[in-house]
Amino acid sequence: MPDPTLRVENLVTAFHTRNGTLRAVDGVSFEVGRGKVLGLVGESGSGKSVTGFSIMGLVDPPGRIDGGRILFQGRDLVGLPEEEMRALRGSRIAMIFQDPMMTLNPVLRIDTQMIEAVKAHHPAIGDDEARSRARDALAQVGIPSPEARLKAYPHQFSGGMRQRVAIATALLNKPDLIIADEPTTALDVTIQGQILFEVQKLCRQTGTALIWITHDLSVVASLADEICVMYAGKIVEQGSVDDVLDRPTHPYTHGLLRSVPSANPRGQPLRQIPGMTPSLLSLPSGCAFRLRCERATGECVQVPEMTAPMAGRRVRCFHPLLSTVPV
């Protein structure tokens, strides 16, 4: 089997504050191959975005990577000099941020920013070709009159349009890996579907690997090949998207799926997971989910390990559900 585009091994990213240490990413491992899509899902605060920022080398103090490896095409990114990481970002690894204003400079025109994104990594490309690439990328994400819109400033776009510009910028250099941090949250359903289609086509045609970070299980169901469910900094369930979403085995995954409005009977109160996500500064002993779990026993005060892969399926639980339990 060829090596995956990205392999993350026992990644630990912690924030060292005066109140204590928060392990936002705690022993996370996964891989994603060429042309494949990995969905990273979970509630807010589960560590999804910090995982993406860790891969990009964008974790700022007091945060730092305290352990593990991030192998991009066999090369460990942990500890890589900043100049070498800058050469990879935007060229071979791209990230689409949830907030487009983290990507776009408000005082520069769109064409200036997109042409610069091309020429920074391909200095031999002329302005005309770079501009043509930028125009085609805007058209790809559904922006009308892309030639005219290149001359606009970010404030002249709506929030959803700015997000589409950010997505187009990430696609410019056809990277080997794209990390998308909830990039379609601000978009309407029609445009979201169009962008998902274009992203899937890009992965198939160019072999680009994609990590899609989201809380929207319906997007993952239509887009991803594999899925990792995160809770309190750890992956609690991992497997093919069909297996995990159709036959969840971790109680947390089961609870997430039961909370989807379409899974609830019409006219009945929405089902929800009881309690709140615990603070990373005061996690309960053992399984972090045990205080919210109806299946918890005394055994759960111990830390559960990930089970060995069985047909590609792994779960971190002492009392997993049977695959026949209905959602």
C-alpha positions in Angstrom: 0.0 0.0 0.0 1.3 3.5 -0.8 2.1 5.8 2.1 -0.7 8.2 3.0 -0.5 11.8 2.2 -0.7 12.6 5.9 -0.2 10.4 9.0 -0.7 11.9 12.5 0.7 9.7 15.3 -0.1 10.3 19.0 -0.3 14.1 18.6 -0.4 16.1 21.8 -1.1 19.9 21.7 -1.3 21.7 25.0 -1.9 25.2 26.2 0.2 26.0 29.3 -1.7 28.7 31.2 -1.3 30.2 34.7 -4.4 28.2 35.7 -3.0 24.9 34.4 -2.3 22.9 31.3 -5.1 22.2 28.8 -4.4 19.3 26.5 -6.6 20.4 23.6 -5.4 17.5 21.5 -4.5 14.4 23.5 -2.9 11.5 21.7 -4.7 11.9 18.4 -3.8 9.5 15.5 -5.2 9.2 12.0 -4.2 9.1 8.4 -5.6 10.3 5.1 -4.5 9.1 1.7 -4.4 10.6 -1.8 -7.8 11.6 -3.1 -9.5 10.7 0.2 -11.7 12.8 2.5 -11.5 12.5 6.3 -14.3 14.0 8.4 -13.3 15.3 11.8 -16.4 15.9 13.9 -17.5 16.7 17.4 -18.9 19.4 19.6 -17.3 22.9 20.0 -14.2 22.5 22.2 -13.5 18.9 21.2 -10.1 19.8 19.7 -11.0 19.6 16.0 -9.7 23.1 15.0 -6.6 22.8 17.2 -5.8 19.6 15.4 -5.9 21.5 12.1 -3.8 24.3 13.4 -1.3 21.9 14.7 -0.8 20.3 11.3 -0.3 23.7 9.8 2.2 24.8 12.4 -0.1 27.7 13.5 -0.4 27.0 17.2 0.8 30.2 19.0 2.1 30.5 22.7 1.0 29.5 25.3 0.1 26.6 23.0 2.6 24.1 21.7 3.0 20.6 20.4 4.2 18.5 23.3 4.4 15.1 21.6 3.7 12.9 18.6 4.5 13.2 14.9 2.8 14.8 11.9 4.1 13.0 8.8 3.3 14.8 5.5 4.4 12.6 2.6 6.8 10.9 5.0 8.3 14.2 6.3 7.8 15.1 10.0 6.4 18.6 10.3 6.8 18.8 14.1 9.8 21.0 14.8 10.3 22.0 11.1 11.9 25.4 10.7 9.4 28.2 10.1 10.9 29.0 6.6 10.3 25.5 5.5 6.7 25.5 6.9 6.0 28.8 5.1 7.1 27.2 1.8 4.6 24.4 2.4 1.6 26.5 3.5 -0.5 27.7 0.6 1.4 25.6 -1.8 1.4 21.9 -0.8 -0.8 22.3 2.3 -3.7 24.8 2.4 -6.2 25.6 5.1 -9.6 27.1 4.7 -10.5 29.0 7.9 -14.0 29.3 9.4 -13.7 33.1 9.5 -12.7 34.4 6.0 -11.4 37.6 7.5 -8.5 35.5 9.0 -7.5 34.9 5.3 -8.4 38.2 3.5 -6.6 41.5 4.0 -9.3 44.2 4.2 -7.2 46.9 2.5 -6.1 44.9 -0.6 -8.1 44.1 -3.6 -9.1 40.5 -4.2 -6.9 40.2 -7.4 -3.9 41.5 -5.5 -4.2 38.9 -2.8 -4.9 36.0 -5.1 -2.2 36.8 -7.6 0.2 37.1 -4.7 -0.8 33.7 -3.4 0.1 32.2 -6.8 3.4 34.0 -7.3 4.6 33.5 -3.8 5.0 29.8 -4.6 5.5 30.0 -8.3 7.6 33.1 -9.0 8.1 32.2 -12.7 4.4 32.6 -13.4 3.5 35.9 -15.0 0.8 38.3 -13.7 -1.6 37.4 -16.6 -1.5 33.7 -15.9 -1.8 34.2 -12.2 -4.8 36.5 -12.8 -6.4 33.8 -15.1 -5.9 31.2 -12.3 -7.6 33.6 -9.8 -10.5 34.3 -12.1 -11.1 30.6 -12.8 -10.9 29.8 -9.1 -13.6 32.4 -8.3 -15.8 30.9 -11.1 -15.2 27.4 -9.6 -16.8 28.4 -6.3 -19.8 30.1 -7.9 -18.9 33.8 -7.8 -20.7 35.6 -10.7 -18.8 37.9 -13.0 -15.4 36.7 -11.6 -13.4 39.1 -13.8 -15.2 42.1 -12.3 -15.2 40.8 -8.8 -11.4 40.4 -8.8 -11.2 44.2 -8.6 -13.4 44.4 -5.5 -12.3 44.7 -1.9 -13.3 42.2 0.8 -15.8 44.7 2.4 -17.7 44.8 -0.8 -18.6 41.1 -0.5 -21.1 39.5 1.8 -19.9 37.1 4.5 -20.8 34.1 2.4 -19.1 35.6 -0.7 -15.9 36.3 1.3 -15.9 32.7 2.4 -16.1 31.6 -1.2 -13.1 33.8 -2.0 -11.2 32.2 0.8 -12.0 28.7 -0.5 -11.0 29.8 -4.0 -7.7 31.0 -2.7 -7.0 27.7 -1.0 -7.7 25.9 -4.2 -5.4 28.1 -6.3 -2.2 26.1 -6.2 -3.9 22.6 -6.2 -2.3 21.6 -2.9 -1.6 17.9 -1.9 -3.5 18.5 1.4 -6.4 20.8 2.3 -7.6 21.3 5.8 -11.1 22.8 5.8 -12.3 24.2 9.2 -16.1 24.4 8.8 -15.8 26.5 5.6 -19.4 26.3 4.5 -21.1 27.3 7.8 -22.0 30.8 6.5 -23.2 29.6 3.1 -26.7 28.8 1.9 -27.5 25.2 1.0 -27.3 25.7 -2.8 -23.8 27.2 -2.7 -22.7 24.7 0.0 -23.7 21.8 -2.4 -21.8 23.4 -5.3 -18.6 23.9 -3.2 -18.8 20.3 -1.9 -19.1 19.1 -5.5 -16.1 21.1 -6.6 -14.0 19.9 -3.6 -14.9 16.3 -4.3 -14.0 16.7 -8.0 -10.7 18.3 -7.0 -9.8 15.3 -4.8 -10.7 12.8 -7.5 -8.9 14.6 -10.3 -5.7 15.7 -8.6 -5.4 13.2 -5.7 -5.6 16.0 -3.1 -6.2 14.7 0.4 -8.9 16.6 2.4 -9.6 16.9 6.1 -13.1 18.4 6.6 -13.6 19.8 10.2 -17.3 20.2 11.0 -20.1 19.7 13.4 -22.6 19.1 10.6 -23.0 15.3 10.2 -25.1 15.7 7.1 -22.1 17.3 5.3 -19.8 14.5 6.4 -22.2 11.9 5.3 -22.2 13.2 1.7 -18.5 14.1 1.5 -16.2 11.9 3.6 -14.7 8.5 3.1 -13.7 8.1 6.8 -14.7 9.8 10.0 -13.0 10.5 13.3 -15.3 11.6 16.2 -13.6 13.7 18.8 -14.5 14.5 22.4 -12.4 16.4 25.0 -9.3 16.3 22.8 -9.4 12.5 22.0 -10.7 10.5 19.1 -13.4 8.3 20.6 -14.6 6.5 17.4 -13.0 6.0 14.0 -14.0 4.2 10.8 -15.6 4.4 7.4 -18.3 7.1 7.2 -21.0 4.5 6.4 -20.1 2.3 9.4 -19.8 5.1 11.9 -22.9 7.0 10.9 -25.1 3.9 10.2 -23.9 1.8 13.1 -22.3 4.0 15.8 -20.7 2.1 18.7 -19.5 4.8 21.0 -22.3 6.3 23.2 -21.2 9.9 22.3 -21.4 9.2 18.6 -24.8 7.6 19.2 -25.9 10.7 21.1 -24.8 13.1 18.4 -26.8 11.2 15.8 -29.9 11.1 18.0 -29.6 14.9 18.4 -30.0 15.5 14.7 -33.4 17.1 14.1 -34.3 14.7 11.3 -33.8 11.8 13.6 -36.4 13.0 16.1 -40.2 12.3 15.8 -42.2 15.2 14.5 -43.8 17.2 17.3 -41.6 15.6 20.0 -38.9 17.4 22.0 -35.5 17.1 20.5 -33.3 14.5 22.1 -30.0 15.7 23.4 -26.9 14.6 25.2 -27.4 15.4 28.9 -24.9 17.7 30.7 -22.2 19.9 29.2 -18.8 19.3 27.7 -16.3 19.4 30.6 -13.6 22.0 30.9 -10.2 20.7 29.8 -8.8 22.1 33.1 -11.1 19.8 35.2 -11.7 16.7 33.2 -13.3 13.8 35.2 -11.0 10.9 35.9 -11.0 8.0 33.4 -13.4 8.5 30.4 -14.1 12.2 29.9 -17.6 11.3 28.7 -18.6 9.1 31.6 -20.6 11.8 33.6 -22.8 12.3 30.5 -23.1 8.6 29.6 -26.0 6.4 30.4 -23.8 3.3 30.0 -21.1 4.3 32.4 -20.0 2.0 35.2 -17.3 1.9 37.8 -14.9 0.6 35.2 -15.1 4.0 33.4 -13.0 5.7 36.1 -10.1 4.1 34.2 -8.9 5.6 31.0 -10.2 3.6 28.0 -7.8 2.8 25.2 -8.6 2.7 21.5 -9.5 -0.8 20.4 -7.4 -2.5 17.8 -8.8 -1.9 14.3 -11.4 -4.4 13.3 -12.2 -4.1 9.6 -11.0 -0.5 9.9 -13.2 0.3 12.9 -11.9 1.6 16.3 -13.6 2.8 19.4 -12.5 4.2 22.8 -15.0 2.7 25.2 -15.4 0.0 27.8 -19.1 -0.5 26.9 -19.6 0.1 23.2 -23.0 -0.3 21.7 -23.9 -3.3 19.5 -24.1 -2.4 15.8 -27.7 -3.4 15.9 -28.8 -0.7 18.3 -31.0 1.8 16.4 -30.2 5.5 16.3 
